[in-house]
Amino acid sequence: MLSARSLFQEIHDDDEAFRLFCSIAAKGEDQGGWENGRISRLVTDQVLAPKVARHGADEDKHGRIFNALLHKRGLGPVAVPDDTDYTMMLERQGIGLAHSRLRRDEPLGEADVITYLAHSRVTEQRAAEQMQLLKKVFGDHPDIGRAVRMISADEDNHLAFCHEELLRLAAAGHGRSILRVLQQTARAEIRTYRDVSLAVMAHMGRILGWPRAKSLLLAAGIHAVYGWERAVGWRRMTTLVMPERRNALGGPAPQESIA
């Protein structure tokens, strides 16, 4: 039976597939850490800046965790194929703050902050959902369960932070701008997620020797998810609700430990 559990278990059990999976995840987290680190130094809001810094510190931590999972199995990271680089594919579409902008030592304006938070709200929705799925599959796993639970909790905090900060800006009169950027970002994200998912499954299929029928079935499932997201599912990424946990990124990032 083809299920998320059996699919992830198959990837976990094969060294080369696991190397690629963790390498893709680590690169995305490292990129997010760099971006948030730069943004934290460029925002002028002294209340927001340390929260963005904490966001970046969490992403850096996640990158180290994925690399540590590889190290525990005696594996090293591999080069990430361009067609699986979710973060850079979004940037090439003009989604989020461009790296060329972040490299300039110029303070970010309010529109830049909205762009950053809207981009984060959409991508953290995806990250939180993916980690919830991994937690269902591996949450009690003796080797990677603690890491999965830790990252999942962090992603939930990141999403709560985005909701709270965007609602604060909406209350200050930026509601229309926020909604426009959220909708633009969500529509680009669901296309990118589809394309990256197809690419990742194609690479995994070659590594694991999947029969053509299995690859076609997985691709059909990815396209079906995209169809639902394009029709109605994208709206879950554009709504804003005050989170139960307020100030989720207040204070320093906890230290990681996957032992």
Steps between C-alpha positions, in 0.01 A plus 500: 500500500634842401472745790692793644627271776628232262653761270691681775604169655643388167698824469623473859616142458719568195826686564512684167135605515540612860813698409312686228196563720704641789726698266202671336349576840828628646567732206153654527540553873847650459366740239215601728745556783712733287199695374352551845840590641543774239145625547543520876792738445315715247161550669468821700228372737694410813215279626481304176875463441575249779202287396630485144844415638345217702326379185836491323668325791233229491551448127877472550434248775282293270773492238744370760248239613452359150876483454534331840245237395722423203810489718335251738467260207856562383379700200588840361285747309471492121460779246138613477359486144383839375150373428451411868616837638165635624642818655693613195219411262269732693759778498540472123128571470536820701343352813634632829789740539768457235844399620648797315281723720600322818869536422470878493547667836185709465218496757185316396185706458148403605421352156812283528391375842156412363662311212722309744218411739257402223763278338573342837133454585445299178820294509473432873148367442652246264786421736268455798276264303793296373645464846162399641495222242854393583413507870212258435735266316819534704402675824571186706796382292801419722754671271326803352184546708643764734634704210170488314302605808738787574492639147122462483455703819727772363308519172175541693662790689618660177151483355349651815755784483402579140129507580548729798733747327288521184186560706682779683588664169147446368362682805736787417332544160695264272231236456454537123872490428542195720217312330632583154851375581366190677290403199784557255739301717259212559428451131870496416576268792251231403643488146853483634410233755346290221808536281742425784293202616502353148876552477570347842286195421676460164842502669379262771351269240834472321685435826250243627428336165127562505299340221346740249148430629595610852667819377197584286266440794703730725514769231123475456457548875722810495300647212175422684621687808597793281156499339334522841739771616452702184122482538452560872791378710715810449257697718627327814829680436345847477271510803622656823389386846645614830696199629436344839868539582595865494856628468605154382851618407565706809824409674807310379485186288540177702805288428453193283562146611402192305673249721 
